[in-house]
Amino acid sequence: MTPPQAGPVAETTAALDVLLDTHPEASAALDPATLSRLDEESGFPREATDLLDRLGVPALYVPTRFGGRLESQEELFHVLRVLGRRDVTVAVAHFKTYLGAVSVWLAGRPEQAERLGREIIAGSRVSWALSEPEHGADLLAGEVTATREEGGEGGYVLSGVKWLINNATLGSHWCVLARTSQTPGSRSHSLLLVGKEGLPEGSYRPLPKVATVGIRGADISGVGFEDTRVPATALVGQEGKGVETVLRGLQLTRTACAGLSAGAGEHALRIATAFAAEHQVGGRPLIERPHVREVLARSAATLLAVEAVGRAGARSAHALTDEMSVISALTKAVAPTLADGLIRDLADLLGSRSHLAAGYAHGAFQKALRDHQIVGIFDGSTVVNRHAVVNHFPRLARNYASGTADLDGVAEATALGSPVRPLDPTRLQVMSRTGCSIVQALPAVAARVARAAAAGEAPATLAEAAGAAEAAVRRVHERMARVAPSPKPPIAAFDLAAAYELGFAAAVCLHVWERRAASGADARSAAWDEARWVEGALWALLDRLGEAAGQEPRPLRRDLRDGLVDWLAEAVAKGEPLTLFARQATGNDAVQEAADER
């Protein structure tokens, strides 16, 4: 446990980003060569995680109402992006505390949540003990039991094994999903917050660290409970509501995880862009070749789409809370899929260097490629999330056809960087009754873009891309309407869900572009000129839809391609974040003030 110390503190995620660029300890703790060596050794990045503790990052995992500095889910996206664009293993190893605590934030007693908040800020690390060796993510099949003790204070006795748990060994607490009833059904499990301190010796046993392909240094291990006695006060929420609480918690963690995809994608794109600018072929920099420029431009546009999706998805927890069961699933499915795709495209550009554990950039590219592959698996795999979308098909198709949409909620969710209403956790639902307003408002926003283009207020090429996106999404809905509800949907239904999530991403991009004046958009960024990023993102998304139907991708227009590459190359050369949104001045001010005090 590494409690915060005197010195600069990350009051905001913008401040954190600046601190990790300027703090005297950051260059050593996050040194790419050191992180690559630890990866080879499967070593935990303790120096980096301890630094994050000292910088006060854990307070960004604790809601303000429980004594922390977390005000919105959009901030969580930023935390993971800021950390992920430096190293995904460090991000996963540190952020897991929020995952472990989220159930307490949602369902815990106020005094329980406040105490945990204080402990996290002081350096405690919490694991989310959900999965088991024989059942994986099938929560209702879990066999770890929590048996009520008769008499006395009526505590619980934990028995069984939790496995593939992030930080199960190195953490100080587990939030354990355990069976409290043998009666089958959704009320069979409860959550218990268990601190290791004070547990009798021999009442639990840590399981060995599991060797993994990516995030090798993370503490992916497990724990065996052997008649472990815990007090009745360990119960989180009501007995029998554990699975419901976990499902609600996943609606928050899944959107935050998109920050990992944005961070890993940015890390890979920076490496590939720098390589293309430096590497000479035939006396010319690689970046001057048309094919290379096409790959870089598409990757840049796709990365900006991932950012838009992740941030809008996170903000939807506040603005479209009732729809988070579907929005969180869409965000968690599409963001890692898009990031995986752009990293693979960049690997082709780098050739053999994309697979070397040493050499260019200390082998950081192959590490990012391997590390990010895990993102699509945890907090519900892509298949699990697409299954959730398939379950919503009847409502999604019906509401799209009727044009039903919460337009105020869509406007708030997509005005990225602007203030959002406070999160009301009681509104998180297991199923969205109103579908997905962001997609259901797509025809209207496409029509407005067309009118703006006709009036000379938007590029005609953007109107063409928006119209093509709306037509493609309409066809997807027509096919969705023909899918009969089933507990075991056909494979074709999952393919449709994958197509729908691309339509969701396209809709987000158009809404974000339209709301740019109300957001924290960086007006100085050339990516906004002539709507370059949104048009490039739309064509990249449409090409992915076309590839599923066997169609060849269409090249980007030369001016669009070159504009995106020029923006990308300049940002990489200057060491600026690859984002549409400027760092918040308040964050920089907070860092400078803290540094001056130090």
Backbone torsions as a table, in degrees:
resi	resn	phi	psi	omega
1	MET	NA	125.2	-177.1
2	THR	-118.3	93.8	-177.7
3	PRO	-67.3	151.2	177.5
4	PRO	-58.6	148.6	179.7
5	GLN	-121.7	172.7	178.6
6	ALA	-63.3	145.4	-179.7
7	GLY	135.2	-172.5	-179.7
8	PRO	-57.7	139.2	180.0
9	VAL	-125.6	138.9	179.6
10	ALA	-79.6	87.4	179.3
11	GLU	-68.5	-28.8	179.4
12	THR	-136.5	168.5	177.5
13	THR	-69.5	-30.5	175.3
14	ALA	-64.3	-40.1	176.8
15	ALA	-63.6	-39.6	178.4
16	LEU	-60.8	-43.8	-179.1
17	ASP	-59.4	-43.7	179.8
18	VAL	-67.9	-43.4	-179.2
19	LEU	-60.1	-40.1	-178.3
20	LEU	-71.4	-14.8	172.6
21	ASP	-88.2	-26.9	-168.2
22	THR	-119.4	-19.2	-175.9
23	HIS	-64.4	135.5	-175.7
24	PRO	-61.5	-25.3	179.8
25	GLU	-87.7	-15.9	-173.2
26	ALA	-69.0	-35.7	-177.1
27	SER	-62.9	-32.9	178.0
28	ALA	-82.2	-43.9	-176.5
29	ALA	-66.4	-32.1	-177.9
30	LEU	-111.7	21.6	179.2
31	ASP	-61.2	124.5	-177.5
32	PRO	-56.8	-37.8	179.2
33	ALA	-64.9	-42.1	178.7
34	THR	-64.8	-43.4	-179.6
35	LEU	-66.4	-35.0	176.2
36	SER	-66.7	-39.5	178.0
37	ARG	-64.6	-44.6	177.9
38	LEU	-61.1	-37.5	178.5
39	ASP	-62.4	-43.0	178.7
40	GLU	-63.0	-33.4	-177.9
41	GLU	-91.7	-0.9	-172.6
42	SER	54.7	39.3	-177.4
43	GLY	-92.5	138.2	179.5
44	PHE	-67.5	133.4	-177.7
45	PRO	-78.8	63.2	-171.4
46	ARG	-63.7	-39.6	-179.0
47	GLU	-60.0	-39.8	-179.5
48	ALA	-70.3	-45.3	-178.5
49	THR	-68.3	-34.5	176.6
50	ASP	-65.4	-38.5	177.4
51	LEU	-62.4	-43.5	179.0
52	LEU	-61.7	-37.0	175.4
53	ASP	-62.2	-45.2	-177.9
54	ARG	-66.4	-29.3	178.7
55	LEU	-80.0	-1.0	175.7
56	GLY	83.3	15.3	-178.2
57	VAL	-59.8	-37.1	-179.8
58	PRO	-54.2	-28.3	178.6
59	ALA	-64.7	-22.8	177.0
60	LEU	-76.9	-6.3	175.7
61	TYR	-96.3	-5.6	-175.2
62	VAL	-111.3	121.0	178.3
63	PRO	-56.9	150.0	-178.2
64	THR	-59.1	-32.5	-178.0
65	ARG	-68.4	-13.2	178.0
66	PHE	-113.9	17.9	172.4
67	GLY	99.9	3.7	-179.1
68	GLY	-101.4	-158.2	-178.2
69	ARG	-121.3	11.2	-179.7
70	LEU	-82.2	116.0	-178.7
71	GLU	-107.7	-27.7	-178.9
72	SER	-147.5	156.8	178.3
73	GLN	-67.4	-24.1	177.4
74	GLU	-61.6	-32.9	177.9
75	GLU	-63.5	-36.7	178.7
76	LEU	-64.0	-40.8	174.6
77	PHE	-55.7	-45.9	-178.2
78	HIS	-63.0	-42.1	179.9
79	VAL	-56.9	-49.5	-177.8
80	LEU	-68.3	-33.6	177.5
81	ARG	-69.0	-45.1	-179.9
82	VAL	-59.4	-42.5	178.9
83	LEU	-75.6	-42.1	-176.2
84	GLY	-65.7	-30.5	-179.9
85	ARG	-76.0	-7.0	172.3
86	ARG	-101.2	-45.6	177.1
87	ASP	-168.6	122.9	-177.2
88	VAL	-67.6	-37.4	179.9
89	THR	-60.0	-44.8	178.6
90	VAL	-61.0	-43.7	-179.4
91	ALA	-61.2	-47.4	-178.7
92	VAL	-65.3	-41.5	-177.5
93	ALA	-65.3	-31.8	-176.0
94	HIS	-93.0	-41.9	-173.2
95	PHE	-69.8	-17.0	-176.0
96	LYS	-55.9	-22.0	179.3
97	THR	-62.6	-39.0	176.4
98	TYR	-62.8	-42.7	179.4
99	LEU	-58.2	-43.8	-179.0
100	GLY	-68.7	-26.7	-174.7
101	ALA	-94.9	-16.6	-169.9
102	VAL	-58.9	-34.8	179.5
103	SER	-64.0	-35.3	178.1
104	VAL	-69.7	-39.6	177.6
105	TRP	-61.3	-34.9	-175.8
106	LEU	-84.9	-39.0	-169.2
107	ALA	-128.4	-7.7	-176.2
108	GLY	-70.8	160.2	173.5
109	ARG	-66.9	146.7	-177.7
110	PRO	-51.4	-44.8	-178.7
111	GLU	-68.3	-31.8	177.4
112	GLN	-67.4	-44.5	-179.7
113	ALA	-67.6	-40.5	-179.9
114	GLU	-65.3	-40.2	179.1
115	ARG	-65.1	-45.0	179.2
116	LEU	-63.2	-38.3	177.0
117	GLY	-57.4	-45.9	179.4
118	ARG	-62.5	-41.1	-178.3
119	GLU	-68.0	-38.9	178.5
120	ILE	-65.3	-45.0	179.2
121	ILE	-61.5	-31.6	178.4
122	ALA	-80.5	-4.2	175.0
123	GLY	118.3	0.2	178.3
124	SER	-67.9	148.6	-178.4
125	ARG	-123.1	132.2	-171.3
126	VAL	-117.1	136.7	176.1
127	SER	-107.4	151.6	176.9
128	TRP	-104.1	99.9	-173.6
129	ALA	-90.8	86.9	-177.3
130	LEU	-107.8	-53.7	-168.4
131	SER	-80.5	156.4	-178.5
132	GLU	-133.2	157.5	-174.2
133	PRO	-55.9	-39.9	-174.0
134	GLU	-93.7	-9.1	-171.3
135	HIS	-128.7	-9.1	177.6
136	GLY	53.2	-125.3	-176.1
137	ALA	-90.7	7.3	177.0
138	ASP	-77.7	87.4	-169.9
139	LEU	-62.1	-39.8	-176.3
140	LEU	-71.4	-15.1	179.0
141	ALA	-90.3	-3.3	-176.5
142	GLY	-55.6	137.8	-175.6
143	GLU	-106.4	-9.2	175.4
144	VAL	-62.0	129.4	-174.9
145	THR	-110.8	150.2	171.4
146	ALA	-126.2	101.8	-174.5
147	THR	-97.1	130.3	178.4
148	ARG	-66.1	131.9	174.1
149	GLU	-82.2	137.4	178.0
150	GLU	-80.6	141.8	176.5
151	GLY	73.9	-179.2	178.5
152	GLY	59.2	-137.1	-178.6
153	GLU	-90.2	-0.5	173.8
154	GLY	66.9	46.3	177.5
155	GLY	-76.0	-162.8	-177.7
156	TYR	-125.3	152.8	173.3
157	VAL	-116.7	116.8	-178.5
158	LEU	-91.1	135.8	176.9
159	SER	-144.3	137.2	177.2
160	GLY	125.2	-177.7	-172.4
161	VAL	-120.7	131.2	168.4
162	LYS	-108.2	137.2	-170.4
163	TRP	-143.4	154.1	-171.6
164	LEU	59.1	52.8	-178.3
165	ILE	-110.2	124.9	179.4
166	ASN	-69.3	121.0	177.6
167	ASN	69.3	27.0	179.1
168	ALA	-62.9	-32.9	-177.1
169	THR	-90.5	-43.0	-174.8
170	LEU	-85.2	-15.9	-178.5
171	GLY	-74.6	168.4	-179.7
172	SER	-102.4	-18.3	-178.9
173	HIS	-137.9	154.1	166.6
174	TRP	-121.4	141.5	166.4
175	CYS	-104.5	104.8	-166.5
176	VAL	-102.2	128.0	170.4
177	LEU	-90.0	117.5	-174.5
178	ALA	-134.9	150.7	179.2
179	ARG	-75.6	123.1	177.0
180	THR	-112.8	-0.6	176.9
181	SER	-147.1	140.0	177.2
182	GLN	-85.9	-4.0	177.1
183	THR	-74.3	123.3	-179.3
184	PRO	-61.3	150.2	176.8
185	GLY	132.2	178.3	-173.7
186	SER	-72.3	-12.1	-178.9
187	ARG	-100.5	21.4	-173.9
188	SER	-88.0	-14.0	-173.5
189	HIS	-123.6	153.2	178.0
190	SER	-134.3	165.7	178.5
191	LEU	-108.4	138.5	177.1
192	LEU	-129.1	130.8	174.9
193	LEU	-94.3	113.2	-172.4
194	VAL	-117.9	120.0	173.8
195	GLY	-91.8	139.0	-179.1
196	LYS	-69.6	-32.6	-177.2
197	GLU	-61.9	127.6	177.7
198	GLY	93.0	-9.1	177.5
199	LEU	-72.1	139.3	-179.5
200	PRO	-60.4	142.8	177.3
201	GLU	-59.5	134.1	179.4
202	GLY	86.9	-1.5	-179.3
203	SER	-83.7	-10.1	172.7
204	TYR	-149.6	158.2	178.5
205	ARG	-134.4	127.1	176.1
206	PRO	-70.3	139.3	177.2
207	LEU	-93.3	153.9	-175.9
208	PRO	-61.5	149.9	173.3
209	LYS	-59.8	138.9	-178.1
210	VAL	-94.4	132.5	176.0
211	ALA	-72.4	130.2	-178.6
212	THR	-126.4	159.0	178.8
213	VAL	-72.4	-46.8	176.1
214	GLY	-110.3	176.9	-174.7
215	ILE	35.0	51.0	-175.1
216	ARG	-59.8	-30.2	-176.5
217	GLY	-82.9	-14.0	-178.4
218	ALA	-67.2	151.2	179.9
219	ASP	-84.1	77.2	175.3
220	ILE	-93.2	103.0	-173.5
221	SER	-144.1	-140.9	-178.8
222	GLY	-168.6	-177.9	179.9
223	VAL	-148.6	140.0	174.3
224	GLY	-108.5	123.1	177.7
225	PHE	-93.6	129.9	-176.2
226	GLU	-125.3	84.6	-175.8
227	ASP	54.2	48.7	-178.5
228	THR	-79.6	118.0	-178.2
229	ARG	-90.7	127.8	179.0
230	VAL	-130.3	151.3	-177.0
231	PRO	-72.1	161.9	178.2
232	ALA	-61.1	-27.5	-179.5
233	THR	-69.7	-8.2	177.2
234	ALA	-72.1	-19.4	-177.8
235	LEU	-60.6	132.5	177.7
236	VAL	-104.8	114.9	-177.8
237	GLY	73.8	-155.3	-177.8
238	GLN	-89.6	147.7	175.3
239	GLU	-62.8	134.9	180.0
240	GLY	91.8	-5.5	-178.8
241	LYS	-108.7	20.3	-177.9
242	GLY	-63.1	-47.6	-178.0
243	VAL	-65.0	-41.5	178.2
244	GLU	-60.3	-42.9	179.4
245	THR	-64.6	-41.6	178.1
246	VAL	-61.3	-44.2	-179.3
247	LEU	-63.6	-36.9	176.3
248	ARG	-69.2	-39.8	178.4
249	GLY	-63.2	-38.4	179.0
250	LEU	-61.6	-28.3	178.6
251	GLN	-65.5	-23.0	177.0
252	LEU	-92.0	-42.2	-176.2
253	THR	-72.0	-32.3	-177.2
254	ARG	-65.5	-39.4	178.5
255	THR	-70.7	-36.0	177.6
256	ALA	-62.3	-36.8	-178.0
257	CYS	-61.7	-21.5	175.3
258	ALA	-60.3	-24.4	175.9
259	GLY	-63.3	-34.2	175.4
260	LEU	-61.9	-42.1	-179.8
261	SER	-66.0	-42.5	178.1
262	ALA	-64.0	-40.2	-179.9
263	GLY	-67.8	-46.9	179.7
264	ALA	-65.2	-40.3	178.2
265	GLY	-62.8	-41.8	178.0
266	GLU	-64.8	-42.3	179.5
267	HIS	-58.3	-47.6	-179.5
268	ALA	-65.8	-40.7	-178.4
269	LEU	-67.6	-36.2	177.0
270	ARG	-62.3	-46.1	-178.7
271	ILE	-62.3	-46.5	-177.6
272	ALA	-65.6	-39.2	-179.5
273	THR	-67.4	-44.1	178.0
274	ALA	-61.7	-41.3	178.5
275	PHE	-62.5	-45.3	-178.4
276	ALA	-64.8	-31.6	179.1
277	ALA	-75.6	-31.5	-176.2
278	GLU	-89.7	-35.2	-170.6
279	HIS	-78.6	128.9	-178.2
280	GLN	-103.6	135.6	173.2
281	VAL	-131.3	118.7	-177.9
282	GLY	63.3	31.1	177.9
283	GLY	81.2	4.6	180.0
284	ARG	-123.7	142.6	174.4
285	PRO	-60.5	141.2	-179.2
286	LEU	-56.7	-31.6	-175.4
287	ILE	-67.5	-13.7	179.1
288	GLU	-84.5	-10.9	-177.8
289	ARG	-79.1	136.4	-175.0
290	PRO	-55.8	-43.9	-177.7
291	HIS	-64.8	-40.9	179.3
292	VAL	-63.8	-42.5	179.2
293	ARG	-63.5	-37.4	177.9
294	GLU	-62.5	-45.7	-179.7
295	VAL	-63.8	-44.4	-178.8
296	LEU	-66.2	-41.0	-179.2
297	ALA	-64.6	-45.5	178.9
298	ARG	-64.0	-40.1	179.5
299	SER	-65.0	-40.8	178.9
300	ALA	-63.7	-45.9	-179.9
301	ALA	-63.7	-39.8	179.0
302	THR	-65.7	-41.3	178.2
303	LEU	-60.6	-41.9	179.5
304	LEU	-67.5	-31.5	174.1
305	ALA	-66.1	-40.3	177.8
306	VAL	-61.6	-42.8	177.9
307	GLU	-61.0	-46.5	-178.6
308	ALA	-61.6	-44.9	-179.6
309	VAL	-63.1	-46.8	-177.7
310	GLY	-63.5	-43.3	-178.0
311	ARG	-71.6	-41.6	177.9
312	ALA	-65.9	-38.7	177.2
313	GLY	-62.0	-42.9	179.3
314	ALA	-65.9	-41.7	179.5
315	ARG	-67.7	-26.4	179.1
316	SER	-62.8	-25.0	176.5
317	ALA	-58.3	-28.9	178.4
318	HIS	-92.8	-42.1	-169.7
319	ALA	-93.7	-28.1	-179.1
320	LEU	-132.1	49.0	-170.7
321	THR	-55.4	-42.1	-177.0
322	ASP	-63.6	-17.6	-176.1
323	GLU	-104.2	8.5	-173.6
324	MET	-67.1	-22.9	178.5
325	SER	-60.3	-34.6	178.9
326	VAL	-94.3	-38.8	-178.4
327	ILE	-64.7	-41.3	179.6
328	SER	-65.8	-39.2	178.5
329	ALA	-65.3	-42.0	178.2
330	LEU	-63.4	-45.0	-179.0
331	THR	-62.5	-45.8	-177.5
332	LYS	-68.8	-27.7	178.3
333	ALA	-79.6	-46.3	-169.9
334	VAL	-82.0	-36.2	-176.7
335	ALA	-62.5	-50.8	177.4
336	PRO	-64.6	-34.3	179.6
337	THR	-64.1	-45.8	178.5
338	LEU	-65.1	-42.4	-179.4
339	ALA	-66.6	-41.8	175.7
340	ASP	-57.5	-43.1	-179.0
341	GLY	-63.6	-44.4	-178.1
342	LEU	-70.1	-33.7	177.6
343	ILE	-66.8	-40.6	177.0
344	ARG	-63.8	-40.2	177.7
345	ASP	-61.8	-41.6	179.3
346	LEU	-68.9	-31.7	177.0
347	ALA	-61.9	-39.1	176.6
348	ASP	-61.8	-37.0	179.0
349	LEU	-66.0	-42.0	-178.7
350	LEU	-75.9	-21.7	-179.8
351	GLY	67.6	-137.9	-175.4
352	SER	-61.9	-26.4	-178.5
353	ARG	-65.6	-20.9	-180.0
354	SER	-72.0	-10.8	-177.6
355	HIS	-114.2	0.8	-176.9
356	LEU	-85.3	133.7	179.3
357	ALA	-79.2	-9.4	177.0
358	ALA	-139.5	-178.2	179.1
359	GLY	96.1	-131.3	-173.1
360	TYR	-58.9	126.5	179.0
361	ALA	54.5	32.4	177.1
362	HIS	58.1	28.7	179.0
363	GLY	71.9	19.7	-175.0
364	ALA	-66.4	-27.4	-177.7
365	PHE	-66.4	-49.5	-178.6
366	GLN	-63.9	-29.8	176.7
367	LYS	-68.0	-43.9	178.4
368	ALA	-62.9	-39.9	179.1
369	LEU	-60.5	-47.3	-179.1
370	ARG	-70.1	-43.2	-177.0
371	ASP	-61.3	-42.4	-174.1
372	HIS	-70.6	-23.1	-178.1
373	GLN	-59.7	-24.5	-179.2
374	ILE	-75.9	-21.1	-174.1
375	VAL	-62.8	-36.0	179.7
376	GLY	-71.9	-4.7	-175.5
377	ILE	-103.7	-47.8	-173.5
378	PHE	-78.7	163.7	-173.4
379	ASP	56.7	36.2	-178.4
380	GLY	95.1	116.4	-178.3
381	SER	-68.0	170.3	178.2
382	THR	-58.8	-39.9	178.7
383	VAL	-63.5	-43.4	179.2
384	VAL	-60.7	-43.7	-179.2
385	ASN	-69.1	-38.1	176.4
386	ARG	-66.7	-33.5	175.3
387	HIS	-61.4	-41.0	177.2
388	ALA	-61.1	-38.7	178.0
389	VAL	-67.0	-43.0	178.2
390	VAL	-57.6	-40.1	178.7
391	ASN	-62.3	-21.5	179.3
392	HIS	-92.9	-3.3	-173.3
393	PHE	-48.5	-50.4	-176.7
394	PRO	-57.3	-42.8	-178.8
395	ARG	-72.5	-38.0	178.9
396	LEU	-63.2	-46.4	-179.1
397	ALA	-65.5	-43.3	-177.7
398	ARG	-64.9	-44.6	-178.0
399	ASN	-72.8	-30.1	176.0
400	TYR	-67.6	-42.4	-179.0
401	ALA	-63.5	-35.0	-178.8
402	SER	-87.0	-11.4	-178.7
403	GLY	74.5	20.4	179.4
404	THR	-69.0	128.2	179.1
405	ALA	-162.3	142.7	173.3
406	ASP	-86.4	90.0	-172.6
407	LEU	-67.2	-35.9	177.2
408	ASP	-64.7	-41.8	178.4
409	GLY	-63.9	-40.7	178.4
410	VAL	-62.8	-44.3	-180.0
411	ALA	-61.1	-41.4	-179.9
412	GLU	-69.7	-40.9	-177.5
413	ALA	-66.1	-29.7	-172.8
414	THR	-105.7	3.3	172.0
415	ALA	-87.5	72.3	-169.2
416	LEU	-58.6	136.3	177.3
417	GLY	87.6	-11.9	178.1
418	SER	-85.8	163.0	179.3
419	PRO	-61.1	148.0	176.3
420	VAL	-123.8	157.8	177.5
421	ARG	-64.7	156.0	178.5
422	PRO	-61.1	147.9	177.6
423	LEU	-70.5	131.6	174.5
424	ASP	-110.8	93.4	-174.6
425	PRO	-59.8	-24.4	-177.7
426	THR	-68.1	-15.2	-179.1
427	ARG	-89.3	-5.8	177.4
428	LEU	-68.3	125.8	-175.3
429	GLN	-116.3	152.0	177.3
430	VAL	-70.2	-31.0	177.1
431	MET	-132.7	139.1	177.2
432	SER	-84.2	121.1	178.9
433	ARG	-78.4	-22.7	-174.4
434	THR	-106.0	11.9	177.3
435	GLY	74.8	-134.4	-179.2
436	CYS	-132.2	100.6	-174.8
437	SER	-61.3	-32.6	-178.3
438	ILE	-60.1	-42.4	178.0
439	VAL	-76.7	-40.2	-177.4
440	GLN	-65.7	-19.1	175.8
441	ALA	-92.5	2.4	-178.8
442	LEU	-61.4	-46.9	-179.7
443	PRO	-56.3	-38.1	-178.5
444	ALA	-68.4	-43.4	-178.9
445	VAL	-69.9	-34.9	177.1
446	ALA	-64.0	-38.6	178.6
447	ALA	-66.7	-38.8	178.9
448	ARG	-66.8	-38.3	177.0
449	VAL	-63.7	-40.6	178.5
450	ALA	-61.9	-43.1	178.6
451	ARG	-65.5	-39.3	178.6
452	ALA	-64.1	-39.2	178.6
453	ALA	-65.4	-40.7	179.7
454	ALA	-63.9	-30.5	179.4
455	ALA	-88.8	2.5	-179.7
456	GLY	78.1	16.2	-177.6
457	GLU	-100.2	-0.9	177.5
458	ALA	-152.1	151.6	-179.8
459	PRO	-63.0	138.9	177.4
460	ALA	-62.4	-32.3	-179.9
461	THR	-67.5	-30.6	176.0
462	LEU	-69.2	-40.8	177.6
463	ALA	-61.6	-38.3	177.2
464	GLU	-62.6	-45.7	179.7
465	ALA	-65.0	-40.3	179.8
466	ALA	-64.7	-41.4	178.4
467	GLY	-64.4	-39.4	178.5
468	ALA	-65.9	-38.8	178.8
469	ALA	-65.4	-44.1	-179.6
470	GLU	-63.8	-40.6	179.5
471	ALA	-64.4	-41.4	179.9
472	ALA	-65.0	-42.1	-179.6
473	VAL	-67.8	-36.2	177.5
474	ARG	-61.6	-41.5	179.0
475	ARG	-65.6	-37.8	177.6
476	VAL	-60.9	-43.1	179.7
477	HIS	-64.6	-37.3	178.4
478	GLU	-61.2	-38.9	177.9
479	ARG	-73.0	-37.3	178.4
480	MET	-60.4	-38.2	-177.2
481	ALA	-64.1	-20.0	-178.8
482	ARG	-92.6	-0.8	179.3
483	VAL	-85.7	119.6	179.9
484	ALA	-76.4	137.7	177.6
485	PRO	-57.9	139.8	-178.5
486	SER	-158.1	141.9	175.4
487	PRO	-67.3	-20.1	177.4
488	LYS	-127.9	81.3	-175.5
489	PRO	-63.8	151.7	176.7
490	PRO	-70.2	160.7	179.5
491	ILE	-57.0	-35.7	-179.4
492	ALA	-59.5	-30.5	178.9
493	ALA	-67.1	-36.7	178.3
494	PHE	-68.4	-35.9	175.2
495	ASP	-63.5	-38.8	176.8
496	LEU	-65.0	-40.0	177.5
497	ALA	-61.6	-39.0	177.4
498	ALA	-63.7	-38.9	177.4
499	ALA	-67.4	-40.7	180.0
500	TYR	-62.6	-39.4	-178.0
501	GLU	-66.5	-31.8	174.3
502	LEU	-67.6	-37.6	174.6
503	GLY	-64.4	-37.5	175.0
504	PHE	-59.6	-46.1	179.6
505	ALA	-61.8	-41.1	179.1
506	ALA	-63.5	-42.6	179.4
507	ALA	-62.9	-43.2	178.3
508	VAL	-57.7	-47.2	-177.4
509	CYS	-59.0	-43.2	179.6
510	LEU	-66.3	-42.9	178.1
511	HIS	-62.8	-41.6	-180.0
512	VAL	-63.9	-42.5	178.3
513	TRP	-61.5	-44.1	-178.7
514	GLU	-65.4	-31.2	-176.7
515	ARG	-94.4	15.5	-172.7
516	ARG	-60.4	-34.4	-178.2
517	ALA	-68.9	-26.4	-178.7
518	ALA	-93.9	0.6	-174.8
519	SER	-107.7	-171.4	177.6
520	GLY	-92.9	33.0	-176.5
521	ALA	-60.6	141.5	177.9
522	ASP	-86.7	97.3	-175.9
523	ALA	-62.5	-17.6	-179.8
524	ARG	-80.0	-15.6	-175.0
525	SER	-73.0	128.5	179.1
526	ALA	-66.8	-16.3	179.2
527	ALA	-65.0	-25.0	178.2
528	TRP	-81.2	-20.8	-177.5
529	ASP	-59.2	133.2	178.8
530	GLU	53.2	27.3	179.0
531	ALA	54.9	36.1	-173.6
532	ARG	-58.4	-49.5	-172.7
533	TRP	-65.3	-42.1	-175.6
534	VAL	-71.5	-37.6	177.3
535	GLU	-67.1	-43.5	177.4
536	GLY	-60.9	-40.3	179.0
537	ALA	-64.9	-42.6	-179.3
538	LEU	-61.8	-45.4	-179.6
539	TRP	-67.6	-36.4	177.6
540	ALA	-63.6	-41.4	178.7
541	LEU	-68.3	-41.9	179.1
542	LEU	-64.6	-36.4	177.4
543	ASP	-64.0	-36.5	177.0
544	ARG	-66.2	-36.7	174.6
545	LEU	-65.0	-40.2	-179.9
546	GLY	-68.4	-36.8	179.3
547	GLU	-61.0	-36.2	178.3
548	ALA	-64.7	-25.3	178.7
549	ALA	-97.9	9.3	176.7
550	GLY	84.4	16.0	-178.6
551	GLN	-94.1	150.0	178.3
552	GLU	-80.8	140.8	177.3
553	PRO	-62.6	146.3	176.5
554	ARG	-94.8	134.3	179.6
555	PRO	-63.3	148.6	174.3
556	LEU	-70.3	150.7	173.7
557	ARG	-57.7	146.9	-174.6
558	ARG	-60.1	-43.2	-178.5
559	ASP	-67.1	-35.6	177.5
560	LEU	-67.2	-46.7	179.2
561	ARG	-59.2	-50.1	-175.2
562	ASP	-68.5	-34.9	177.5
563	GLY	-62.8	-42.5	178.5
564	LEU	-66.6	-41.5	-178.9
565	VAL	-67.8	-40.2	179.0
566	ASP	-62.7	-42.6	176.2
567	TRP	-60.6	-45.1	-177.8
568	LEU	-63.3	-49.4	-176.6
569	ALA	-62.7	-39.2	179.9
570	GLU	-67.1	-42.6	-179.8
571	ALA	-64.1	-41.5	179.4
572	VAL	-65.7	-43.3	-179.7
573	ALA	-61.6	-34.8	-178.4
574	LYS	-88.6	-5.7	-178.0
575	GLY	72.4	24.5	-179.1
576	GLU	-86.7	150.2	176.3
577	PRO	-61.2	143.8	179.1
578	LEU	-87.6	79.9	-175.3
579	THR	-143.1	158.4	175.6
580	LEU	-83.8	-5.9	-169.5
581	PHE	-123.3	132.1	-177.9
582	ALA	-70.0	152.2	170.5
583	ARG	-60.2	139.6	-178.8
584	GLN	-71.9	130.7	-179.2
585	ALA	-60.0	-34.3	-179.1
586	THR	-62.2	-35.2	178.2
587	GLY	-64.9	-45.3	179.3
588	ASN	-62.4	-40.4	180.0
589	ASP	-62.2	-41.2	-179.0
590	ALA	-62.3	-40.2	178.8
591	VAL	-65.6	-44.8	-177.1
592	GLN	-64.7	-41.8	179.8
593	GLU	-62.7	-43.3	180.0
594	ALA	-65.6	-39.1	179.5
595	ALA	-65.6	-39.8	178.8
596	ASP	-63.3	-41.6	179.6
597	GLU	-62.9	-37.8	-179.5
598	ARG	-63.7	NA	NA
